[in-house]
Amino acid sequence: MKSLRLVLAALLLTALFVASTRTSSSATNVPPQPPCSTDALSLAFTGDLHVTSFQNFGCEGDWAFAWATVGSGLHAIGVTEVLEYSQAAHSWSLVSRATDCKPSILPTDIYELGCFSN
């Protein structure tokens, strides 16, 4: 009887060890956080909107705001833009503030810092 208990105890310990070393196959697929840097955001400014400097910027989820200077010399102007990140394209793009500047769409900080200037 004593040897049967030892065998059962050994089997139980082995089962616990195996169970504790297995990884879960139910990992969630969380998309990576969008890059939030002046380099990443500046790629959204195309054509005549070449960024020469950023005064402020911030990101929250797939949304960002940018206070930037575009152009140079006598043609430099300050702009405030709202951007959205496309997970599929892996890039930021400028959005229409007329369409997207709504508190029901944007995170609070992006709404407050990206929608009320210029």
Summary of the structure (lengths in Angstrom):
residues: 118
radius of gyration: 26.1
end to end distance: 85.4
largest distance: 95.2
contacts: 275
relative contact order: 0.14
helix: 33%
strand: 27%
